[in-house]
């Protein structure tokens, strides 16, 4: 999984899988698109107006939590 952010366009993309097939982009809302393969595999999630969505909580940090071990890592989101 990879999270990328482009401050020029204020767009973030959460890539869950490399695109190995044609995908269809489903517009969920004005600020959210989901890329799906024909078999229903989610390839990625695009956040438009990303800075508001990513910085809305957690003090502007990306928080990654391992639910099994309770291990937590925080990365500041700068932009």
FIVEX-714410 format. One record per residue (C-alpha): residue number from 1; residue in three letters; x, y, z negated. Coordinates in Angstrom, 3 decimals, decimal comma. Layout:
<recs>
REC    nr   rest          u          v          w
REC   NUM    ALA          X          Y          Z
...
</recs>
This chain:
<recs>
REC    nr   rest          u          v          w
REC     1    UNK      0,000      0,000      0,000
REC     2    UNK      1,233      3,482      0,800
REC     3    UNK     -0,140      6,919     -0,072
REC     4    UNK      0,910      9,768      2,216
REC     5    UNK      0,005     13,447      2,054
REC     6    UNK      0,364     16,104      4,739
REC     7    UNK      0,152     19,579      3,159
REC     8    UNK     -0,051     21,251      6,591
REC     9    UNK     -3,486     19,743      7,137
REC    10    UNK     -4,323     18,918      3,502
REC    11    UNK     -4,957     15,260      4,380
REC    12    UNK     -4,010     12,197      2,341
REC    13    UNK     -4,067      8,630      3,625
REC    14    UNK     -4,090      5,463      1,551
REC    15    UNK     -2,820      2,710      3,852
REC    16    UNK     -3,788     -0,736      2,636
REC    17    UNK     -2,611     -2,688      5,702
REC    18    UNK     -0,582     -1,952      8,822
REC    19    UNK     -2,914     -1,510     11,773
REC    20    UNK     -2,557     -4,696     13,790
REC    21    UNK     -5,934     -4,438     15,490
REC    22    UNK     -8,267     -1,776     16,809
REC    23    UNK     -9,989     -0,021     13,916
REC    24    UNK    -13,237      1,867     13,631
REC    25    UNK    -13,253      4,990     11,507
REC    26    UNK    -16,375      5,268      9,369
REC    27    UNK    -17,186      8,752      8,102
REC    28    UNK    -18,439      8,283      4,551
REC    29    UNK    -18,711     11,995      3,721
REC    30    UNK    -17,269     15,342      4,827
REC    31    UNK    -14,105     14,555      2,865
REC    32    UNK    -13,766     10,765      3,242
REC    33    UNK    -13,123      8,410      6,184
REC    34    UNK    -12,498      4,664      6,044
REC    35    UNK    -10,676      2,690      8,778
REC    36    UNK    -12,179     -0,789      9,283
REC    37    UNK    -11,182     -3,695     11,514
REC    38    UNK    -13,893     -5,654     13,343
REC    39    UNK    -13,683     -8,397     10,683
REC    40    UNK    -14,395     -5,871      7,907
REC    41    UNK    -10,813     -5,533      6,662
REC    42    UNK    -10,198     -2,054      5,241
REC    43    UNK     -6,990     -0,709      6,753
REC    44    UNK     -6,981      2,700      5,153
REC    45    UNK     -8,796      5,532      3,456
REC    46    UNK     -8,399      9,123      4,632
REC    47    UNK     -9,038     11,990      2,231
REC    48    UNK     -9,758     15,345      3,839
REC    49    UNK     -9,408     18,409      1,595
REC    50    UNK     -7,106     16,092     -0,309
REC    51    UNK     -5,536     18,472     -2,786
REC    52    UNK     -8,879     19,024     -4,511
REC    53    UNK     -9,624     15,303     -4,613
REC    54    UNK     -6,170     14,157     -5,719
REC    55    UNK     -5,601     16,861     -8,301
REC    56    UNK     -9,091     16,925     -9,772
REC    57    UNK     -8,119     14,805    -12,769
REC    58    UNK     -5,102     13,403    -14,590
REC    59    UNK     -3,273     16,736    -14,669
REC    60    UNK     -2,471     16,614    -10,964
REC    61    UNK     -0,617     13,311    -11,283
REC    62    UNK     -1,053     10,072     -9,379
REC    63    UNK     -1,574      7,441    -12,074
REC    64    UNK     -0,882      3,798    -11,218
REC    65    UNK     -2,081      1,296    -13,807
REC    66    UNK     -1,453     -2,442    -13,850
REC    67    UNK     -4,667     -3,717    -15,438
REC    68    UNK     -3,099     -7,071    -16,394
REC    69    UNK     -0,115     -5,658    -18,273
REC    70    UNK     -1,455     -2,174    -19,117
REC    71    UNK      1,776     -0,800    -17,637
REC    72    UNK      1,250      2,752    -16,385
REC    73    UNK      3,282      5,049    -14,132
REC    74    UNK      2,581      8,690    -13,362
REC    75    UNK      3,872     10,589    -10,346
REC    76    UNK      3,368     14,347    -10,053
REC    77    UNK      1,600     15,434     -6,874
REC    78    UNK      3,258     18,573     -5,640
REC    79    UNK      2,330     20,400     -2,519
</recs>
